[in-house]
Amino acid sequence: MRMVYFWRRKETTMHTAYVTSKGQLAIPAKLRRKYNIKQGTRINFAEDGDRIVMQPVTDAFIESLCGMLKRKPGSKSVTQQLVEEHAEEVRREEAALAQHRSR
């Protein structure tokens, strides 16, 4: 069964499958071929409002994430920022402790 819906100004093709008594779901063959889903492929499920989004974790998906967390030239890494924030927090706590002891 193939139905075409228009949501968010984007054409969406809907395929239908049924959940078994064990909670299993068979992904239609056309989608398995298109997204290179094979036996053992991990599938992530995400809730998006009132929808469930399935994302196969394939090599193509992993490659699409490469560089996503890359920092801009001249900016500090997240780790460096956390180290500096922690050092500042320790400095403030030590100053407050020293002030408290001097009373």
N, C-alpha and C positions, 0 to 999 in steps of 0.2 A: 504494500500500500504506500503510495507517495502522495503527500499533500504539501502544498506550498503556501506558506503564510508570510505576511509582511509585518515585521516588528522592528521598531527603531530604524525605519527606512532602509532595511537590509533584507534581502531575500533569504528566507530560511526554509530549508527542505526538512520536512519531518518524516521520520521513519518510526514504525511502531514495533514494539516487542512486548512480551508479557513476562511478568515476574513469576518464578516457580514457587512452589510451597516452601522451598528452602531459601527463598529470598534471592535466588540467582536470576540473572538477566542475560539473555543472549543478544549480543550486538549484531545487527544485521550485516551480512557478508559484504555488501557494497561499502559500508562504512569501515569495516575491518580492513578491506583492501585499500581504500582511499587513505586511511590514516596509519597503515602498516601495523595494525594490531595483530599480534600473533599470540599463541598460547604462552602464558606467563608474563605478558605485558602488564605492567602496573597501570592502574587507572586511578586518578585522583578525582574525588567528588567535591564540588564546591556549591554552596548555596548562594544564589544570586536573587535576592528578593523572594519571589514565590516559585523560582525555577531551580532545578538541580542541573549543574553543568558538569559533564564528564570530560576529563582531560587525560588522554593517554600519555604516559611518560615514555616517550620514544626518543631515539637519538636526535631526531629533528627538533623535538620540543626542548631537549636539553641544550642543543646548539643555539636555539633561539634566545636562551637566557644568558649566553656568554656575553660578557661585557656590560651586563645590566647594572652591576654594582661598581663599575669602574668610576673612579673619582676624576674630577676635573683637574687639569694641570694647575699646580700651585695650591690646591686645597689639601687639607689634612685628611688622613684616613680616619674612619670611624674609630678604629682602635686608638689612634693617637689622640683624638678628641676625648675619648673616655678616660684615657690615662691622665690627660691634663685636667679634666674636670675632677677626677678623683684626687689628684694632688692638691688642687685648690680647696676641695672640701676638707682634706686632712689639715691643710694649713689653717683654715678658719677654725676647725675644731681645736687644734693645738693652741691657737691664739686665745680662744674663749676659755680653754682649760687653764692656761697660764694666767689670764686675767682673774679667773675665779680663785686660783691658788694665792695670788698676791693680796687678796683681801684679808 
